[in-house]
Amino acid sequence: MLIVKISVPIILLLIIFLLSTNASGKPSAMKREIIDMHVHAAGIGAGSECFISERMRSSLKYKVFLRSFGVTEKEVMEHGDEIIIRKLSEQLSRSEYVRAAVVLAMDGAVDSQGKLDPENTEFYVPGEYVAREVQKYNNLYYGASINPYRPDAINRLDAAAEQGAVLVKWLPAIQHIDPADKRLIPFYLRMKELGMPLLTHTGDEHSFTKARNELSDPKRLELPLSLGVTVIAAHMATTGKNGGEENIDRLLSMFSAYPNLYADLSSLTQINKMRYLRKVLRHTEVHGRLLYGTDMPLPQTGIASPVFHTFKLSPRELISILQTDNPWDKDVALKRSIGFPEEIFENAASVLRIKNRDSMITVSMRGEND
């Protein structure tokens, strides 16, 4: 009987130990101050200047996107577009691992006069709106979006910096921006002066009804990189080809030449990017340049389910992740479990112009004074 009395607590301790370790036997990752630097907002014009084109609103993607934000069109009409950002903040506040997120504005395409072109803009989230709304929450930061072909683009850039923007976001294939256009040099030089990183989509774009995907060729980023701008290649240039090469290979070849080049992990766990994910995991030499991002709310559409990654997960890990309710915690757990090192989850704070609103300590961007 004595053996039984002793063995029961030992067995319980063993179970606790096993549950607190991952498949490799290492202790589970502790809580960290992670920043998600790639989160989207949206709006339909309910109390704001946001809009979604009729073409987009009539597509199935529109309903999927609204559901992924956790709202219905009726709720948005009743409470205004701001409910989307409020729900982002509320859900993020319940995360065990992610402290804050950068919410991205989205400028539109412009016409020959540099004015917003509604006919060629499917999705518009003005920077002023995002800047105003994120100030209401201590876990959200402002990611500006400025089409550099606007005649007052540099003035808008200065204003965004004063409003607390931590980066500028482009989606070239949708905004019709050519990053290699030498007319943008003054804009790039001002970005460098301000220490403002450029987060720009690379690889083919499939979330909209039409796209000029040649503008998302990572090689087009050599101009701002050569001028000293810190550039973050969103999505690691997964999907698509240019110049007879896969975009991801074109990007990988650039890291050694440009120390100011980074990329983010957003969308890499999606089912359509599995082979690209395996390639990124193999290229450990670039892991120090990767930043944590989710592309939220897309992970909530089901296209990044952990069930697609059973080749990298133990049964215990898979069950644990599936049982995790918070989308940020689920994303962190998945990316940790499939092999991304801890440094990736910490890199964003040292690359972005982040100010911790609790401690009011400014974290300077790498190379800001170079």
C-alpha positions, 0 to 999 in steps of 0.5 A, spaced: 500 500 500 505 504 501 508 503 494 501 505 491 501 512 496 507 514 493 506 512 486 500 516 485 503 523 486 509 521 482 504 519 476 501 526 477 507 530 477 509 526 471 503 528 467 504 535 469 511 535 466 509 532 460 503 537 459 508 542 460 513 540 455 513 540 447 514 534 443 522 535 443 521 535 451 523 542 452 519 546 457 513 550 454 514 557 452 513 562 457 509 568 456 512 574 452 511 581 450 510 579 443 507 585 438 503 583 432 506 587 426 500 585 421 493 586 423 488 589 418 482 593 419 476 595 415 470 599 414 464 600 410 462 607 411 458 607 417 461 613 421 467 613 417 470 615 410 472 607 409 469 603 404 469 597 400 467 597 393 461 594 390 464 589 386 468 586 393 461 587 397 458 582 392 463 577 392 463 571 397 470 574 400 466 580 403 461 576 408 467 571 410 472 577 412 466 580 416 465 574 419 472 573 421 472 580 424 467 577 429 461 582 426 455 582 422 454 587 417 448 589 421 452 590 427 457 595 423 451 599 421 448 599 428 455 601 432 459 604 426 465 601 423 469 603 429 466 596 432 471 592 428 477 596 431 474 595 438 473 588 437 480 587 435 482 590 441 478 586 446 480 580 443 487 581 443 486 583 450 485 576 452 491 573 449 496 570 453 502 571 449 501 577 444 501 584 448 499 589 442 498 589 435 499 594 429 493 596 425 494 597 418 490 603 414 489 602 407 490 607 402 487 606 395 489 607 388 490 614 385 488 617 378 493 621 374 492 627 378 494 624 385 486 624 387 483 617 390 480 613 384 474 610 387 473 606 381 480 602 381 480 602 389 476 596 392 478 597 399 479 603 403 481 605 410 484 612 411 490 613 415 486 619 419 481 614 421 485 608 424 490 613 427 484 616 431 481 609 433 487 606 435 488 612 440 482 609 444 486 602 446 493 601 449 494 595 446 494 598 438 498 602 434 497 605 428 500 603 421 499 608 416 498 607 409 500 613 404 500 612 396 506 616 394 503 618 388 499 623 392 501 630 390 502 631 398 504 624 400 510 627 404 506 632 408 501 626 409 508 622 411 510 627 416 503 628 419 502 620 420 509 620 424 506 626 428 500 621 429 504 616 432 505 611 426 510 606 427 510 604 419 507 605 412 504 599 409 503 598 401 499 593 397 502 595 390 498 590 386 492 593 389 494 601 390 498 601 383 504 603 386 511 601 383 516 601 388 522 601 383 519 608 380 525 613 381 519 618 382 518 616 389 526 617 391 524 624 395 518 620 399 523 614 400 528 619 403 523 622 407 522 615 410 529 614 412 529 621 415 523 619 419 526 612 421 519 610 418 519 602 416 516 600 409 511 594 410 509 592 403 506 586 400 510 581 396 508 575 392 501 574 388 495 578 391 489 573 392 484 577 397 481 582 392 478 581 385 483 583 381 491 585 382 497 587 378 501 582 381 507 584 377 508 590 382 509 585 388 516 583 385 521 583 391 526 585 386 522 592 385 524 593 393 531 594 391 530 602 390 528 603 397 533 598 400 539 602 396 537 608 399 537 606 406 529 605 408 528 599 412 523 595 408 519 589 411 517 584 405 510 582 407 508 574 407 516 573 405 514 573 398 510 567 398 506 565 391 507 567 384 513 568 379 517 574 376 523 574 371 522 566 371 523 565 378 519 564 384 518 570 388 520 567 394 527 565 391 528 572 389 527 575 396 531 570 399 537 572 394 536 579 397 538 578 404 545 578 404 546 584 400 541 589 404 542 588 412 535 593 412 531 588 409 526 584 413 520 580 412 514 577 416 511 571 418 504 573 416 500 568 412 505 563 412 501 558 415 495 558 410 494 551 406 496 554 400 503 556 402 505 549 405 511 548 401 513 555 402 513 555 409 517 549 409 522 553 405 522 558 410 524 554 415 530 551 412 533 557 410 535 559 418 540 564 415 534 569 415 530 567 421 534 573 424 530 578 419 523 575 420 518 579 424 512 576 427 505 578 424 498 574 423 495 578 417 489 578 422 483 577 421 485 572 415 487 566 420 480 566 423 477 564 416 480 557 417 485 557 412 491 557 417 488 551 421 493 547 425 490 541 422 494 542 415 500 542 419 500 535 422 507 533 419 510 538 424 506 537 430 505 531 435 498 529 437 499 533 444 501 539 440 495 539 435 490 537 440 492 543 445 492 548 439 486 546 437 483 547 444 486 554 444 480 559 443 484 566 442 486 566 435 493 570 437 495 565 442 493 559 437 497 562 431 503 563 436 503 556 439 502 554 431 508 557 429 512 556 435 511 548 434 512 548 427 519 550 428 520 558 428 525 560 433 523 565 439 527 571 436 522 571 431 517 573 436 521 578 439 524 582 433 518 587 431 519 591 437 526 593 435 525 594 428 518 598 429 518 605 431 514 603 437 512 607 444 510 603 450 504 607 452 505 604 459 512 605 460 512 611 455 519 608 453 521 609 446 524 603 442 528 606 437 528 602 430 535 599 428 539 603 423 535 609 425 541 614 426 545 610 420 
